[in-house]
Amino acid sequence: MLLYELKNGEKIHRRDDTLIVYFPGPRRVVSTAWLNGGYRQDLQAVFNHHLPPDKHDPASLPGGSVEGYLEYLAGKLDLPYRHTAGLLTAARMENAAIKTNGFRELAVTAIVTGGIDVNGGRAGDRANYYEMDGQWVFVPGTINIILLINGNLPPHALVRSIVTATEAKTAALQELMAPSRYSRGIATGSGTDQIIAVANIQSPHYFTDAGKHAKLGELIGVTVKEAVKIALEKQTGLNPRRQCSFLARLDRYGVGMEDFWRQAREEGLGLDRDSYLARLQHIQGEPGLVALAASLIHLWDEYEWGLLPGEAVIAAGIRLLQGYGGGEACLAAVKAGDPVGTLNRLFIRVINRVILLTSSMKKENGSRN
């Protein structure tokens, strides 16, 4: 099924679980693909293929390895495997985002599939494995990008386009506050992200700079960022609305509903577990409370990154919390120590005060009726 045709003649087709980009002529390609990856000028097509989550053991796939499976796929798709590069992902192809932006003669198209909820990671997080003799671990959750540029780029500029596209992907994750699943950090990508960048050798328009100062770099940044956000929302529902929740924000620091309930019992809130959690769910998206949590978490980040000392973080956090009715109780509860743990307990105390207040108001309204 033809999904999209670019002005330069590239055709984007979907065949079941695969998106294929056919080239109408010679293209300059650089990619991280396992099959025919690196720098090539002899490719005729590239593809992105959905691999179900229960089929991630390379030895069990047709071909017996990642490279073998990609070669098998190329044959199944009637593509010349020596002249085709392919990517794999657990994301579904119907959730792909295709976005194009242009300026004068220049156009950039990004085709993105993605999921970050399971495998989001931050550069420098602790690794899962050490590869030896071809033994490795495949983890589902991948952002795959196919970047099509209708200008003629020399090899160095095409490689630079990957740097810009990667920065754009990371910017999209930052703007969504997507959490790493391996640390307290904001994700910069997943551990299995892949990319293919394509330039049109036949174009009369020559571009030597794909960095952020050049218009080409701007188009790459805008297009990839938009496409990544669309793909993540389509695949897993990750979007600004979902992230407008203090529970979603606190999850990055390992704080969940049970932590709230545990402290509510300690404070003798007087509600059963189901009633308490229902009220917690009800207020988790209240913008003022989300803003409070976001402010505290940013202070925690600054502390984790070594930008602020713990005592300054605690002092600033207390001032924020007092504005939400913490009062002297906040000051009395503070002890020297971990600013994350200290301010987290105080934030939960504020939330419990809100829940207690709303519960009292409901009782009053019920008695009046």
N, C-alpha and C positions, 0 to 999 in steps of 0.2 A: 504494500500500500504506500503510495507516494504521499509524504507528509508535507514536504516543503521543497521548493526549487529556488536556488540562489541565482542572482543575476548573471554570475559567471558560469552557470551551468551545472554546478554541483547539485545532485539530487539526493534528498534524504528520504529513505524508505524505512518502513517498519515491517519486518517479517516475523510474526509471532513474538518471540522473546528477544529480538535483536533489532537494533537500529543500525542501518547501513548508510554510509555516505559514499556515493559513487563520484569519481573524478572524471570530468569530460576531457581532460588532457593532463599533461605532466604537472605535478605539484611538488613543492619542497615540503617535507614533513619531518618533524622531530617529535619523538614520543617516548613514553615510559612503557610501552607495550612489551609483553613477554615474547610475542611473535613479531619479528621484523621491526623491533623497536630501535631507538637511537635515531640517527640522522639518515634519511632516505630520500631519493629522488625518483624511485622507480615504482612507487605504490600506485595502485589503481583504485583502491577503496580502503576505507577504515570502518570498523564497526564497534558497537558497544552491546554486550550480551548479558542478559539476566540469567544468573545461576541461582536456583532455589537454595534457601539456607540449609536444607538437609543434604545438599550435594556439594559440600565444600572440602571433601577429601580428594585431593588430586589423583591419588592412586585408583580411586573407584570410578573416575570419569573415563569416557571413551578417549583413548589415546594414552591413558595412564599417567599423565602429568599435565601441568598447566600449558606448556608449549604444545604437547601432543593434543590436548583437547581443543586449543585454538586452531591448530591445523585441521583437526577433524571438523570443527565448525565451519571453517573457510570452505572446505569441500562440500559440506551439507548446504551451504548458502550459495553454491556455484561461484565462489570467488577464488581467484588464483592465490593459493596460500603463500607463494613466494613473493607476491606483490600486494599483500594485504596485512594490515596491522589491526589487532583487535584488543578490546578491554573486557574485563569481567566485573560483574557487580551483583549484589543481592537485590538492588533496587529494580523495580519493574519499569519496563520501557514505556508503558502508557502514562507513567508519572514523569516522563522526561520534560524538561523545559527547553524550548528553542527560542532564543532571543537575538534580535539583530538591531544594531545601531550604526548610523553612518554619518559621514561628514564629507561633503563634496563628492569626490570620486571614490572615497574610502568607505568600506563597510566591514563590520566585524560581526560574526555570528557565533554564539556559544550554544552548544547542545550539552545539557547537564542532567545527569541523574544523581540522586544522592540520598543518603541517610546518615545521620550523625548521632542518633539517640543511643545506639549500642556501642559504637566504636570510636566516639569522639575522643581525641587526644590532643595534648599540647606538646609542641616540640620540646624535647628534653625530658618528657615523662619516662618513668621506668619501663624498660622494654619487656616484651612477653617471652622472647626466646633469643638464642644465639644460633645463627645458621651454621651448620657444619655438614659437609658432604651432601648438600642439596636438601637437607631436612629443615622444614620450616612450618610455621603455623598460619593457617588462613583464618582470619577473623572477619565475620560479616559486618557490614556497615561501611560504605564507600562513597566518596564523591568522585565521579568520573566526568571529565570535561573534554569535549572535542571543540577546539577553537579554529574557526575558519576565517582567514583574512584574505580579502580579495585583492590585496596589493602584492607586489613582488618584494620579498624581504631576503636579504643575504642571510647566510646561516647564523651569524652572530646575533642579528636582530630577531630571528625566529626563536632562538634559544632564549633571548631576553624576554620575548612575549610570554614564555612560560613563567618567568619570575613575576611579571606583572599580574598574570592570571592567578597565580598562587596567592599573591598578596590580596587580590580582590576576593578570592574565596575566603581567606582568613578574615578580611574586613566584614564580609557577610556574616560569618559566625560570631564575630565580636558584636556586631549590631544586634544579633539575636540573643546574645549572652548564652550561647550554647556551651554546656559544661563539658570539660574533659571527664572521661569515665575512669581515668587512671591517676588523677591528682585533683587538687582544689582549683586548678587553673581554668581559664576559658579555653575552649578547644581552638586549635589553629587548623584542624583538619581531622581526617581519620588516619588510622595506621595503614590503610590500603588504598589511598587515593591514587588515581591515575590521570594522565593527560595526554592528549594528542593535539599538536598545533600544526596548522596547514597554511602555506602561503602559495599564491598563484604565480608561478614562474612566468606565465604568459602575459601577465599584466604589464602594460606600459608604464604604470605608476610604481615608482621605486621608493621604498621607505627603509631607512637605516636605523631608526630609533623606535623601540617599542617600550621605552621607559615612561615614567609618570609625567615627565615634562613635555613629551610629544603628544600630539593629538591622537595618534594611534594608541599610545599607552592609555590615554584617557578613555577611549572607546573600549579597549579591552577591559579596563577596570570596571566601567559602568555596566557593560554587557554581562560579564561573568558574575559580578555581584548580584545583579538582578536575576539572572538565570539560576544561580545557586539558591537564592531565597525561594524562588518559585518551586524549584525541584524539591527542596526540603519540606515545604508546606504540602505539596501534593503527595509525597511519599509517606511522611510520618506526622503531618499536622503541625510541624514546628513553625511558629509564626509569632508576631508580636502579641497577639491576643493570648496565646497559650503562655507566653513568658510574662504576661502581666499578672503574676501570682507570687506572693512571698514564699509559698511552698516550693514553687519551681526554682526560684532564685536560691533559696537556702539549700536545695538539694546538692548544689556544687560543693558545699562544705559538709555534706553528710548529715544534714539535719532534716528529719522527716516527721510525719504526723505522730509517730509513736513517741518521739522526744517531747512534743508538745503535751501529749496525754500523760506521760510520766511525770512531767513537772506540774501539770494541773492537779494530779492526785496528791503530790507533795504539798501543794499549796492549799489543799482542801477545798477545791472549787465547788464541790457539791453536785456535780453532774455525773451521770453514768457515761460510760465510754462512747456508746453510739450517739448520744445526744451531744456530747462534747465535740466529737469528730465531725458531726453534721454541721454544727455551728462554725467549726474551724474551716470546713470546706466552703461554707457560705460567704465568709469574709475574706478568704485568701486573695481575691482579686480586687479588693477595695484599693483604689489607686493611691490614697494617702499612706496606707500601710505598706503597699508594695514599694512606694518611694522611700519610706523609712528603712525597709529591709535592704533596698538597693544601696542606700547611702551607707549603712553599716557594713555591707559586704564590700563596698569599694574601700572603706577604711581597712577592712581585713586584708584585702588584696595588697594595699600599700604596705601593710605590716609584713605580709608574706614575702613581698618583693624587696624588703629591706629599705623602703623609702621613708617610712615613718617609725619612730620608736613606739613600743607598746603603751607606755604611759600617755603619750599624746593621743593615740587611737582611743584608749579608754575614756579619756577626758572629753574628746570630741563626740564620741558615741553617747556618753551620758547626757551631754547637752541636747543632742538630737532626741533622745528618749524622753527627757523631761518635758519636751514640747508636746508629747503625746500623753501626758498625765502620769509620768513615772514619779515625779516629785521627789520628796526626800527618801522614798523607799529605794530609789535607784542608788542614791549616794550611800545609804546604809548597807546595801548589798555588795558594794564593790570591795574586792580584795585584790591586792597585787597579784598578778599572774598572767595567764594567757588571755590576751584581749579578745580572741575569738570566742572562747568558752564563756568569759565573763559577760560580754555584750550579748551573746546568744541567749543566755539565761535571762538577762534583763529584757530582751526583746520578747521572749516568750511570756514573761510576766506582764508586759504591756498588752500582748494579745489576749491573755487570760482576763485582764481587767476589762477589755472590750467585750469579750464573750460574756463575762459576768454582768456587765452593764446591759447588754442587749437581752440577756435572759431575764433580768429584773424588769426591763421595760415590757417584755412580752407578758410577764405575770401580771403587771399592773394593768395592761390593756385588757387582759383576759378577765380580771376581776371587775373591771368597769363594765364590760359587756355582759 
